Amino acid sequence: MSERSMQEPTFLILTALAEGPQHGYGVIADVQEISGGRVRLRAGTLYAALDRLQSEGLIAADREEIVDGRVRRYYRLTEEGGTRLAAEAERLRRNAEAASTRLRARLAGGMLFRHGLSGGTA
């Protein structure tokens, strides 16, 4: 499956819903927490993303309740959404692993060079 990579906000929204159904404000707060405060979704941005994710079949409306006279809609991750989130998490894990491996090699190579063990003539 050669799906294109997800944008970070999409990944974070799906991650927020992976634990269970949430309403919009809960997703906003969870995304901020998951991202360590780096990603702060505005309500308009979130609801546009939720509509798009729902039309793609990655999330679904779970239930609605009335709170203070307003409808609060809860969303949940669908099976397809869970599959796509798992695939993206694995892709990111592999990329991070490759970066870590190369950084360790770079560091090791630099340490060898600094200690005169580069194999070259000095």
C-alpha positions as CSV (number, residue, x, y, z in Angstrom):
1,M,0.0,0.0,0.0
2,S,1.7,3.2,-1.1
3,E,-0.5,5.8,0.7
4,R,1.0,9.2,0.8
5,S,2.1,10.4,4.2
6,M,-0.3,12.2,6.5
7,Q,0.0,15.8,7.5
8,E,0.9,16.1,11.1
9,P,-2.5,17.6,12.3
10,T,-4.3,14.6,10.7
11,F,-2.0,12.2,12.4
12,L,-2.5,13.9,15.7
13,I,-6.3,14.0,15.3
14,L,-6.4,10.3,14.5
15,T,-4.1,9.6,17.4
16,A,-6.3,11.6,19.8
17,L,-9.3,9.5,18.7
18,A,-7.4,6.2,18.9
19,E,-8.1,6.0,22.7
20,G,-11.8,6.4,22.2
21,P,-14.6,8.8,21.1
22,Q,-14.1,12.5,21.8
23,H,-15.9,15.7,21.1
24,G,-14.1,18.6,19.3
25,Y,-12.8,20.5,22.3
26,G,-11.4,17.2,23.7
27,V,-9.6,16.6,20.4
28,I,-8.2,20.1,20.4
29,A,-6.9,19.6,24.0
30,D,-5.6,16.1,23.3
31,V,-3.7,17.2,20.1
32,Q,-2.0,20.0,22.1
33,E,-1.0,17.5,24.8
34,I,0.2,14.8,22.4
35,S,2.3,17.4,20.5
36,G,3.8,18.8,23.6
37,G,2.1,22.1,23.0
38,R,3.5,22.5,19.5
39,V,0.3,22.0,17.6
40,R,-2.7,24.1,18.6
41,L,-5.7,23.5,16.4
42,R,-8.3,26.3,16.0
43,A,-12.0,25.2,16.0
44,G,-12.5,26.0,12.4
45,T,-9.4,24.1,11.3
46,L,-10.5,21.1,13.4
47,Y,-14.0,20.9,12.2
48,A,-12.9,21.2,8.5
49,A,-10.4,18.3,9.2
50,L,-13.1,16.3,11.0
51,D,-15.5,16.7,8.0
52,R,-12.7,15.7,5.6
53,L,-11.7,12.7,7.7
54,Q,-15.3,11.6,8.0
55,S,-15.8,11.8,4.2
56,E,-12.6,9.7,3.8
57,G,-14.1,7.1,6.1
58,L,-11.3,7.4,8.7
59,I,-13.6,8.7,11.5
60,A,-17.3,8.5,12.1
61,A,-19.8,10.4,14.3
62,D,-20.2,8.4,17.4
63,R,-23.0,10.2,19.3
64,E,-24.4,13.6,20.2
65,E,-25.4,15.1,23.5
66,I,-26.8,18.5,24.6
67,V,-24.5,20.5,26.9
68,D,-25.6,24.0,28.0
69,G,-28.2,24.0,25.2
70,R,-25.6,23.2,22.5
71,V,-25.1,19.9,20.6
72,R,-21.8,18.2,21.3
73,R,-20.9,15.7,18.7
74,Y,-18.4,12.9,19.5
75,Y,-16.2,11.3,16.9
76,R,-14.6,7.9,16.8
77,L,-11.8,6.3,14.8
78,T,-13.1,3.8,12.2
79,E,-11.4,0.5,11.4
80,E,-10.0,2.1,8.3
81,G,-8.8,5.0,10.3
82,G,-7.1,2.7,12.7
83,T,-5.4,0.9,9.9
84,R,-4.2,4.1,8.3
85,L,-3.0,5.5,11.6
86,A,-1.1,2.3,12.3
87,A,0.5,2.4,8.9
88,E,1.6,6.0,9.3
89,A,3.0,5.3,12.8
90,E,5.0,2.5,11.4
91,R,6.3,4.7,8.5
92,L,7.3,7.3,11.0
93,R,9.0,4.7,13.3
94,R,11.0,3.4,10.3
95,N,12.1,6.9,9.3
96,A,13.1,7.8,12.9
97,E,15.0,4.5,13.2
98,A,16.9,5.2,9.9
99,A,17.7,8.8,11.1
100,S,18.9,7.5,14.5
101,T,21.1,4.8,12.9
102,R,22.7,7.3,10.6
103,L,23.3,9.8,13.4
104,R,24.9,7.1,15.5
105,A,27.2,6.2,12.6
106,R,28.0,9.9,12.0
107,L,28.8,10.3,15.7
108,A,30.9,7.2,15.7
109,G,32.7,8.2,12.6
110,G,33.4,11.7,14.0
111,M,34.7,10.2,17.2
112,L,37.0,7.8,15.3
113,F,38.3,10.7,13.3
114,R,39.0,12.9,16.4
115,H,40.9,10.0,18.0
116,G,43.1,9.4,15.0
117,L,41.4,6.1,14.1
118,S,40.1,7.1,10.7
119,G,42.4,4.7,8.9
120,G,43.9,7.5,6.8
121,T,47.4,8.8,7.0
122,A,48.0,11.7,9.3
